[in-house]
Amino acid sequence: MDTNADRALGRGLYAVTLENDSPPGTRVRAVRAALRGGARVVQYRDKSTDAARRRAEASALLAACRDAGARLIVNDDIALAAEIGADGVHVGRDDASPRAARAALGPAAIIGVSCYDSLELAEAAMANGADYVAFGSFFPSPTKPHAVRPDIALLTRARARLGRVPLVAIGGITPENGADLVAAGADMLAVVTGVFATPDPEAAARTYAALFAASSAAAR
C-alpha cells in the first residue's frame, strides 16, 4: 500500500511539541533546534483556547519545517491545519474521523491516527483513509501517565498485518529504549519530553536520529 506518509515521512524522529506556558517564540526556537538535530516531522500539539496565538505559532512552525525540509502535522485541529496549509493532521479516538480529515484537507494531506494498543483500530483507521498509525504508550510517559501500555511485539505484528503502512511509536521513549522499538518495526519515534524538556533540543534530537542511522547501517 502506497500512502502519502510512505512518500513524505520516511524514517526518523517525530518531535511532538511540549504543551506549556512558555513566552512567545520559545517553542518555535526549540522546534528549530530539534530540526537542526534531525527531526523529520513535527507535531504541533496545543489544546489552549487562544486561537490567534495558536494560528501564529503554527504558522511559524510550518515555516521552520519548510526551511528544514520537514513536515508539520497539527494535532486534532483540522480547521487550523487547513487554515495554515499544514502537511496534515493527527487524530485520536475522540477526535474527528480520518474520513472527515481527508474531506477537509484533500488527497495530498497526511492523516495520522492514534491506535493505542489495538491492531483492529489500526486496520479500521487505514480502511477509513489514514496514512500512518501510531501505537503507544510503550513506556511510562509523563505527558500521558494513564495511557495503555502495549508490548513492543505489537509493532512486529502490525508490520506483518499492515504491510508498508508507516508505524509511529510513542510514549516514554528514550535513546536507551528507542532502539528496541526501531528494531521491532517502528518507522518513526514520537518524542515529547525527551526532546523538548531537555536543555538542548538539538543534541537530544540528534541522539534519537542516530538510532535510525544505526539501524540502517546494521541492515546493510
C-alpha angles and dihedrals in degrees: 000000000000111000136179089249091050088060099037111033106044115174129315146063119354103195116203116200119246115242110231143126096257119154118272112284096022095101092045091052090049091051092049088053092050090050091053087053092056108271108160098190132030123197115203107215118178124142096184122124098231097109096180093052092046092050093049093046094046090050091052091049091050090054090050091051092048090052090052097042090245133128130250118213120186118218115235098326108105093171092055092047090052094045096054097033096244119180092248150311137263120217135188137205094283097040133082119304123260088246092056091048091050092049091052100041103034136233097302096055120108110235119195127186132198110232100173106197099336128107088184091060089049093052091048091049092053091048088054096052108275118154097201138009130218127210130193171353086240094170135021108293128200091207095053108018095168098048121127115266115222120191118251091247087072087079092056091049091047091053091052094048102035101039116203096355108133112253122209121196120204141175132076093348117171132177086256098054099028095080091065091055092050090049090051092055110278112149092192137020114219108210131179115163094019087070109020101037091056126092091239114038091176093058092043092051091049090055092054093044089054090063089067094045089053091048092051091048092050091051094057 
